[in-house]
Amino acid sequence: MTLHQAITVLIIDDDEDDRFFMEQAFKTDSPSTQLYLAPDGQQALDLLGSTRPLPDVILLDLNMPGLNGFEVLKRLKQSAHYQHIPVVILTTSDADTDQEQAHQLGATEFITKPTTYDGLSAIAQRIRLTLVK
């Protein structure tokens, strides 16, 4: 088994199944990955306030109750404490307007959620290899 650099990831998604499968994809790709999970935007921001180390990358769903992904992204990128963290939008949307707005607000990448576990695994690997320095 190849050892990978340990990374820390925050997954923000209101869908429990999506959080679970993404968590499993990261654990399969790199078992040393430290994961934080938040079911909504406000809990994610609260968690960030007490989490150390800060995540190396944040995966953020757009469509959530309360603070939606755009609102969370805006707050993250306006914060001196969190603006350096890459934020990957991982959502069911494939709308050009959502992609444009996400990039304007500072998202590092916009990914439409795949429909297979293999697709999620590929995302976990790509994030570890390309977004985390």
Secondary structure as GFF3:
##gff-version 3
##sequence-region A 1 133
A	DSSP	beta_strand	8	12	.	.	.	ID=ss1
A	DSSP	alpha_helix	16	29	.	.	.	ID=ss2
A	DSSP	beta_strand	34	38	.	.	.	ID=ss3
A	DSSP	alpha_helix	41	50	.	.	.	ID=ss4
A	DSSP	beta_strand	57	60	.	.	.	ID=ss5
A	DSSP	alpha_helix	69	78	.	.	.	ID=ss6
A	DSSP	beta_strand	87	91	.	.	.	ID=ss7
A	DSSP	alpha_helix	96	104	.	.	.	ID=ss8
A	DSSP	beta_strand	109	112	.	.	.	ID=ss9
A	DSSP	alpha_helix	117	126	.	.	.	ID=ss10
A	DSSP	pi_helix	127	131	.	.	.	ID=ss11
###
